[in-house]
Amino acid sequence: MNEKTKHPVVMRMEGMTPDRLAGYETHRTRRGGDLGHVDTGRSHLNKRLIGGEDWARDALAEIAEMRAANFANELEALERRKRRREIRTRIVEGPRDPWRPSRHGPMREVILTANSAWFASDPALGAQDGSLGALIAPTREELFEERAVSWLRETFGDDVVHARADRDEAAYHINAVILPHARLKDGRRMLQPSIHPVIRDYEEGQDSVGAWFCEIGLVRGERQARAIREARAKGVAPPTKRRHARTAGWRAEQDLALERKREAVLAREAEAEAVLTVAAGIEDGRLSFKDDRLRFDETVSRDDREAMAKVFTAAWQRLAGTARAKAEAEVREELSEAFAQVRKADDIIVEAAGFLPVPVRRKLAEVRTGLAARIIAIRAQIAGGGKGRTAAGKDQEGGK
């Protein structure tokens, strides 16, 4: 292309956690989120490039399978080594997420685009010279799309689980989602973004994109990161870092994430308040724990009783009902939920104990002993299909 102005190809990566996929899909299908910058009259022009319609559900199912498989393999390895105590501890803790905690999350959203002026000045649009070559020439959007899909597949392979082209926002752009698979030496299947060099090294990612898109007339973006590092090394003011405009989809995801964080904080505050109320009741003798039940002094008001019981009863209610009359699959599901609830209550107690006086900690330790017994019993029922503790289950609990 003989243009005087060379437009850069733009590639951005945003961290992503699996719990954001629901909000991502809501915006992708234009069923919700921030649609203020979306021309819904053009939404039918958006195009899915990689992945099926149910790609997000499939990704979440795969993550759940990884979590369960890693847990089962870990327990099997402990069983082979006769680590009974560690098995009990891991059963209480339950399956772990198949990724290491990080600020960015285990997944990545990739955004590829160029300046809207580059797309708007496409010589193929309108074919003004009337020549056959101009009439059949691919548009810049088509060229960009072909380059983007080939770069994504070459760079990430099967780890790119979704890609789409959006034509109903201010600038044409392509969004992709990366689910970075890795298998560790111990056999665990994990999500590990750093296995891809373009994620691990920002400059390498920009170099890769710049080289891939140069064939259609785009150039690598400015080396801002390097310029900033060099300026700081010289002790001079670094150049102003250019901030790319966020897409409407990104804004929708951030709004949803903030709302979820707010709800989580409120829930945690309520749980902490309930635990502290329980601790105060234990300390002043208004509350005791006997025969797997909470016992209240007659002076305790109804509101205080509800607050004190909240930590425990929500979990134990799962153990009642008609579980024995249900099919084995239903029983396992109900007991698993109960197991998770009891475990959550235990986690809350452990977290709150660090802020309490030593005498109260000792009393809470007694309460946790009761919870531990419940946890072992529930786990034995899950292993036995909900039919109660078997002889083998008793042997395992006793470490025999």
N, C-alpha and C positions, 0 to 999 in steps of 0.2 A: 504494500500500500504506500502511496506517495503522499501521505498526509504530513504536514509540518508538525502537527501536534501529536505526540505519542502518548496514548492513554495507558495507564497502568492497569494490570489485572489486580483485582482486590480479593484477597483471601483472608478470612477471619475464622478463628476457632473460639467457641464458647464451651466452658465446662457444662456438663449435664449429669444429673442423677436420674435413676430410673423412675423415681416418683414424679418427675416432671413430664413424663411421656403422655399422660392423660391430658394435661393442659396443652401440650404441643399438638396433639391430635385434634383437640377442640378448635384450636386456631387454624390448623392446616385445612380442616374441612369447613372452615368459616362458620362454625356453629356457635362460636363464642370468642371471648378474649377481646383484645383491643382491635376493633375493625374500623376505627376512625380514619385510617390511612389506606383502607382497602376499597377499590372500585369494584363493588360486587357485580356490576354489569359485565366485568371482564373475568370473573372468577372461573368461568367455564373454560377459559383458555389455559388455566394452570394444568400442568402435566406431571404425572408421576413417572420418574425415570428409572428408579431402582427400587425393588421391593414390592411386595403385594399390598393389597388394601389393608390387610390385618397385620402388617409388619410390626406395629408397636405391641400388640397383644402377643405375637410370637416371640418378640424380644423379651418381654416380661416373663413368659412361660419358660424360656430358656434360662434366664437368670434364676428363676425359682428352682429349676432342675439342677443347675450348678450348685446352688446353696444346699439342696438336699443331698446330692451325690457326695459333695465334699464332707458333709457331716457324717454320712454313713461310712465313708471310707476312713474317716478319722476314728470313729468308734471301733471299726473293725481292726485298725492298726493297734489301738490301745488294748483291745481284747487279745490280740495275738501276743502282746507283751505282758499280759496279765496285770494291767494297770487298773485295778478295780476302782480305786479311789478317784483316779483321774476320769474314769468313765462316768462316775456319779456326778462329778463336777461339770463335765461337758454336757451331760444330759440336762442338768439344771440350767446351764447357760443357753443350750439350744443351738440351732444352726446359726452360722455367721454369714454376713454378706460376703460374696465372693470378690471383694476388692479391698484395698487398703484405704483407710480414711484419708481424704485430702481436701484441700480448699476448693478444688475444681470439680471433683466428682470423677467417677470412673468412665464416663462416656464423653463424646465430643459432638457438638454440632458444628458443621463446616458451612460457611457461607462464601459463595463464589459469585463475583459480579465485576462490572467495570463501570466507568462513568456513563451516565445516561446519554451524554452527548455522543459517545462513540456508537451506541446503538441507534440513536436518532439520525445520525448522518450516514446511514447504511446506503451505499450506492445501489444495492439490489432493490431497495424499496421504491416502487413506482416504475422502475426500469425506464427512466426518462428518455434515454437515447433510442428506445424501441428496438434495440438489437436482440437477436435470439439469445446471445450469451447473457445479456443483462436480465432477460425474462426468466431464464432457468437457473440463474446463479442462486446459491443458497444465501439466506439472509444472515446477518451477523449473529442474530439470536440462535439460528440453527448451527452456525459454526461454533459459537461459544458452547452450546449444549453438547455437541459432539466431543469437543475438547474436554469439557468438564467431566462427562461420564467416563471417558477413557482415562483421565488423570485419577479419578476416584478409584476406579477398578485397579489400575496399575499400582497405585500407592497403598491402598488399604485392602485389596482383595475382597474376600467374603465378609470382612469386618464392616464394610459399608452396607448397612441393612436398609437404608432408605435414602432416596434422593428425589427431589422434585424441582420443577421450574415454576416460579411464580411470575405471572404477568399482570396481576391486578393491583400491584403496589407502584410506588413512584418510579422505581427502577427495576428492570428485569434482573432477577437473581436466582441462584440455585442454592437450595438448602439440602444438606445431607446429614445423616446421623451415623456415627461410628460406634460400633460395639466391639472394643478391642480385646480379642480373646488371647489368653496365654495359658500355658500349662507349666506349673512349677515343677521343680525337681522332686518334690514329695508327692506328686501326682495330682495336686489340686488344680482345678480349672478356675481361672481368675479373670477378671477384667483389669487390664493393665495398659493404660494409654501409652506409656513410655516405650512399648515395644515398637512403635512406629516412629522412625527418626523425624518425620515432619511435625510430629506432636512434641517430641522431646526437645527439638531445637527449632525455635521460631524462625531464625535466619535460614536454616536449611529448608523449612517449609516454603518460605517466600522465594528462595532460589528455584525450588522444584516447580512451583506454579509459573514463575516467570519464564523458565525454559520451555515449559509445556505449551504455553499460550503465545509464544513469540511468533509461531507460524501463522497466526491469524492477525498479526499486526499489533498485539498488545505487548507491553514491556513490564519488567519487574518493577514493583513499587519502590519508593525511595528507601534507602537503608537507614531508616530513622533510628532503629535500636543501636546500630553501630555508631552513628553520629553522636548519639546521646552519650554512649560509653566513652568515646574519644574526647568529647568536650569535658566530661567530668574528670577524666584522667589528666587533662591539661589545666584543670582548675578554672575553666571558663563556663559561662552560662550555657547550658545545653539548649538546642533548638526546641521550639515548642512542639510537643508531640501532637500529631494530627489525630483527632478522634473521629472515627467513622460513625456515620449516622446509624443508629440501631434500626433493625427492621421491626415492623409492627408485631411480628411473631415473637421476636426477642422481648419486646416490651410486655406482651401478654404473659410470657413465661415468667418474667420477673415479678409482675403483679401477683400472679398465682402463687409463686414461691413465697413472697412476702406475706400473703394472707395465710398460707399454711404455717409459716413460722410464727405468726401472731397467734393463731389458734393453738399451736403446740406449746407456746409459752404460757398461755392462759391455762391450758390443761395441766402443765407441769406445776404451775403455781397452786392450782386447786389441790393437786395430789400432795404437794409439799405441806400445804396448810392442814390437810387431813392427817398426814403422818405426824406432824407436830402436835396436833390435838390428841392423837392417840398417845404420844409420848408423855404429854402433860397428864393425861388420865392415868397412865401407869405410875407416874411419879407420885401423884397425890393420892393414889389408892382408889380412885373412882372406877378404874378399869382393870380387869384381870383376864387371864387367858387360861381356861380350864376345860379339859375334855373336848379339845378342838373347837371351843366356842368362846366368844367374848362375853364376859360377865360384867354388868354395870352396877354401880352403887345406886341406891334409890334416889340419891340427890341429883343424879345426872339428868339434865333436861332432854327432851325429845330431840331438839336440834343437835345437841352435843353427841347424843347417841348415834344419830345418823352420820355425823361427821366422823366419829370414831370407827364406826362399822364400815364406812365406805371403802377403806383400804383393803379389807378382807372379804366382805360378803360378795362383792362383784365377782371375785374369782371362784369362791366356793359354791355359788349358786349353779355354776356349770356342772358340778358333780351330782346335783339332784336331778329330778325329772324322770323321763321315761327312756333313758339311754339303753337299759337292758332289753327293752322291747323293740328296739330299732334294729335294722340290719347292721351287720358288722362294719360296713364302710361308714355308715352314719355315726356309729358309736366311736370309731376311731377319730372322726372329724371333731365330734363334740369334746372328746377327752383331750384332743390336741389343743383346742381353744382354751379349755379349762387350764391345761398345763401352762399355756402362755400367760394366762391371767394371773395364776399363782406366782409364776416366775416374775412377772411385772411387779406384783406387790412386794416380793422379796427384794427386788432391785431398789424399789422406792425406800424401803426400810434401811437398806445398806447405805444408800446415798444420804439419807437424813441423819443417820447415826453419827456421822462425823461432826455434826454441829451440836450434839447433845452432851450433857454431863455424863461422867463415867457411870454413876449409878443407873442412869436411865439406859445407857448403852447395854449394861448387863441385863436389864429387864427385857430390852428389845432382843437380846441374844436368845433369851428363853422363848420369846415369841417366834423367833426365826427357827428354833428347834422344831416347833409345831409345824411351821410351814415346810421345813425340810422333809418331815415325815409325809406330809401331804404330797409333796412333789414326787417322792420316791414311789408312793402308792399310785399316783396318776400314771407315772411312767410305766410301772409294772402292768397297769390295766391296758395302756396303749399297746404294749408289747404282746399282751395276751388277747388282743382283740376286744377289750372291754368286758371280759368274762370274769374279772377278778384276778387275784394273785395266784399264780400257779406255783407248784413246788420249785420249778426252775427259777421263777421270778424271785422267790424267797431266798434261794441260794445266792442269786446275783446280788441282792440287796445286802446280804450278810457278808459278801466277799468270799464265799466259800468256793 
